[in-house]
Amino acid sequence: MSESAISLRGVSKSFRKSQLRREHTTLKTEVLRWLRREKGGHTPSEWVDVLKGIDLEIPRGKTVGLVGRNGSGKSTLLKLITGIYSPTAGTVAVRGRVSALLDLGAGFHPDFTGRENIFINGIILGMSRSEIRARLDSIIEFAELGEFIDQRVRTYSSGMYMRLAFSVATHVDPEILIVDEILAVGDEHFRRKSAAKLREFKSSGRTILLVTHDLGSVRSWCDAAAWIDGGGLREFGEPAGVVERYQQALQLAEAEQATQGAGAALSAPGRALPQLSPASAPAAPVRVQVFRADGAVDAGIRPDEPFAVCVEFQPPGEDVELAVKLQDGGGRTVFEAALRGPWPRTAEANAVAWLHVERCGLVDGDYGVVAALAEAGRELGATAAERPLKVRGGEGAHRGLVRMPHRWAVDGQLSPARAGAEVA
């Protein structure tokens, strides 16, 4: 079996567009156009190239983030992969059952109930009725719709649509899950619940293709990133590096727009961002690794244990700042430490910096570790550790971001003296 879950070879997609004439028409002129076999009220059609020669391999069992501006072709690419569109040129090969969350409510019939739509979507995705029945209770429970599961979905709010769609998509046992920014409409509770479900998918070796504008999540959560720009694949590779170059191209385009005036269209569909010159190309650390006190690399640590981050890099200047960030699953930075040069520089070897953390202090979870180089307040490049920092084994119930040193005491009385003793 191939190692690629999704293969795109020379894929292009074009759409026909036509513009309405601006002159006013009458019934007589429209009838005459119809008799002459003219297209009523339209100018000759034009073709718009939305995707242009995409070559992309999505490895099996990996989580890949698609980044790019609105109108760059990301959603069209997903619709080609899911079979909604056919390519104008090239081939799309998908190996495994695909479940997709694209347009909100897509695939739902508004006049059917939530329960009926579960069966409809399950059958569309290739499941038998017995398989759907076996998963029905889990789907309903996860969606948290209560008695509304037997109401017509036309009465659902956007959040209810999303919960039902996500629950169906993740409970039909897909090998490939495709998500297009749909989770942005959920509330905080369901976003956390959805993120936990996606982490479960990721740890079970499923393939996930994710379109998102949350670049922090791409850095810390994805195994690879693909940058779609102007209908083409600009770059595919390590997430932190791809994201940094994408952000730098955006900054360069915004600077050019500022010099050209407000009339310059920065976000015009199909328009590519400017190319980065060699002088402006970012400098990123070569490698980032996380070590336990016993020297193990790929192992979990307890909240009260120490760890170290090793960063190997070639500093592009003496006054460059090195920063190490720990990020949670949502891309939020929970800790950052920075150190400024001068750095030892040799042509033969990279500089090596160690960040020693005496006590982890985080609640259980997986945390992305990212090292970045910056100069004069401008980030030059970033690299994420291949493996997350896994915090495991915290005793008791702890929530939030950090695990502060603490103890419990239960007493029937409160007095100023006792309060002072407890604080001390």
Sequence and secondary structure as in RCSB ss.txt:
>XXXX:A:sequence
MSESAISLRGVSKSFRKSQLRREHTTLKTEVLRWLRREKGGHTPSEWVDVLKGIDLEIPRGKTVGLVGRNGSGKS
TLLKLITGIYSPTAGTVAVRGRVSALLDLGAGFHPDFTGRENIFINGIILGMSRSEIRARLDSIIEFAELGEFID
QRVRTYSSGMYMRLAFSVATHVDPEILIVDEILAVGDEHFRRKSAAKLREFKSSGRTILLVTHDLGSVRSWCDAA
AWIDGGGLREFGEPAGVVERYQQALQLAEAEQATQGAGAALSAPGRALPQLSPASAPAAPVRVQVFRADGAVDAG
IRPDEPFAVCVEFQPPGEDVELAVKLQDGGGRTVFEAALRGPWPRTAEANAVAWLHVERCGLVDGDYGVVAALAE
AGRELGATAAERPLKVRGGEGAHRGLVRMPHRWAVDGQLSPARAGAEVA
>XXXX:A:secstr
  SEEEEEEEEEEEEEE  B SS   HHHHHHHHHTT  TTB   EEEEEEEEEEEEEETT EEEEE  TTSSHH
HHHHHHTTSS  SEEEEEE S EEEE STTTT  TTSBHHHHHHHHHHHTT  HHHHHHHHHHHHHHHT GGGGG
SBGGG  HHHHHHHHHHHHHHS  SEEEEESGGGGS HHHHHHHHHHHHHHHHTT EEEEE S HHHHHHH SEE
EEEETTEEEEEE HHHHHHHHHHHHHHHHHHHHHH TTS SS TT       GGG     SEEEEEETTS SS  
B TTS EEEEEEE  SSTT EEEEEEE TTS EEEEEEEE      SSS EEEEEEES   B SEEEEEEEEEEE
TTEEEEEEE SS EEE    S   SSB         S   HHHHHHHH 
